[in-house]
Amino acid sequence: MAQVTLLCGPAGAGKSTLARQLEAAGALVLSYDRESWARGVRDGLPSVELMHEIDVDLHERLAEAVAADRSVVLDASLSTRAVRDRWRMRCGAMGVSVELVVVRAPFEVLLERVRARTPGDESVPFEEATLAAYVAEFEWPGEHEAHRTVDTAAGPAARP
């Protein structure tokens, strides 16, 4: 039976590393960053219109994968409860089980990782102030939102 893993966390937390591990195990990775990069966005700032197009496309690919009984991992920040709820509702409507995995690391680790990035389809660099504002506004899942936490501070994202 298909399983959907929703990865949640700020830039540099290790979501894409974890997504690649799940991809190597056979899961389909759906990624806003990969899609933005494929569509020519190099600064990590796609337009609202493009984000909507990507969202629609990822939802369609999710439905196709679930229909084919393929596991899926959504590599996205999912920085608000509303966005996470929307993806959970999509999965629920398809009758597929979903797990929210929160990927975390201290700000200093996030900053070190983001500074070390080479721009690419999974790694848009950020300035320190941009990253700090992003983390400060991040809406972390609370106790009433089922999730599992993976702390990547000690190194690469751990296998779930």
N, C-alpha and C positions, 0 to 999 in steps of 0.2 A: 504494500500500500504506500502511496506517495506520502511524503512528509515535507512540510515547509518549515524552514528555519529562517526567522527574521532576525537579522543582525542589527543591533542598535548600539550606537556609541559615537563619540566625536572623532574628528579627523585625527589620525595617528594612533588610534586605540588598538588597531590590529584586526579590524573587521575584514579587510581584503585578504590578509594572510590566512585567517580562519576560513574565509570563503574559498580560497584556492585549495585548502586542505580538503574541504567537503567536495569540491569539484573533482579533485583527484580520486575521491571515493565514488564518483559517479553522479553527483548532484549537478543540476543545471544552475549556474550562477546568473542571477538577474541583478544588474548593477546600473544605477543612475550615472555613476562616474564613467563606466565603460561606454555607455550609450552616448553620453555627452561628448566624450572624446571622439568616438566614431563619427559623430555628426559635426566635428570641427571645432568644438569648444575647447580652448587651450588654457583658459584662465580660471576654470572652475565655476564660472558664473553664467550658466545658461539662462536664456530669457524665460519668463513665466510661460510663454506660449510653447517653447521647446520642452520645458519640464512637463507640461501637460501632455504633449505628444509622446514623450518618453514614458510617462506614467501609463497612458493608454496602451502603448506597445508592450510594456512589461506585464501589465495585467493580462493581455491576450496571450503572451508567451507562457505566463503562469497557468492559465486555463488549459492550454495545449499540453503542457508538461504533465499536469495533474491528470488530464484525460488519458495520457499515455502511461500513467502510473509511475511517473518519474519524480524523484525527490528534487526539491528546489531550495536554493538559499538566496535570500534577498540581501544583497550587500548594499546597505544604505544607512544613513545616520539615524533615521526614524526619530528625529529630535523632539517630536511632540507626541503627546498621548493621542491626539486626533489622527495623526498620520498612522501611528501604530494600530489604532482601532480600525481605520479604514482597511488596512491590509489584513487584519484578523477577520473582519467581516467578509472580505473577498474570499478568503480561504474557507471560512465557515459556509458560505454560499455554495462552495464547490464540494463540501463534505470532506475536506482534507484536514488532517491534524496539523497544528501549528505550534511551534515553540519559539518564544522570544528569548534571544540570547543577548545579554547586555555585555558589551566588551569595554573594559575600563583600563585606564592607566593614569598615574598622577600627571598633572599638567606638565611638569618638567620633562617627563618621558614623552608625552605627546609632542611637545615643542622640539625636543631633540630629533624625534622621528620625522616630523614635518620639515624641519630644516635640512635633514639629510636626503630628502626626496629628490629624485630626478623626475621631472614632469613626464607623465605618461597616463595611460588609460585608467590607472588606479591610484594615481599619486599626484594630485595637484598641490603645489607648494602654497603655503599661507604665510603671511607676515605674522609676527608674534601678537600684535594688537588684534588682528582679525581672528586668530585662533582663540585668544583670551575672551573676546566678546562672544564668540561662538559657544565656548564652553560655559561661560556665565549664563547664557540664555538657554542652555540645554535643559529640557524637561525630562529628568530621569524617571524611569518607572518607579512607582511607589509600592507599598506593601499590598495594595489592592489590585495590582497588575501582575499577573503571573509571569515570572521570568526566572532565568538562570543567569548568573554573573560569571564571566570569565575575566580574571585579572591578568593582564599581559605585561605587567611592570617588570617581571623578572626576565623577560625575553620574548621570543616569538609567541604568537597566539597558541594556546594549548588546544590540543584536539578535544572536541566536545565529547 
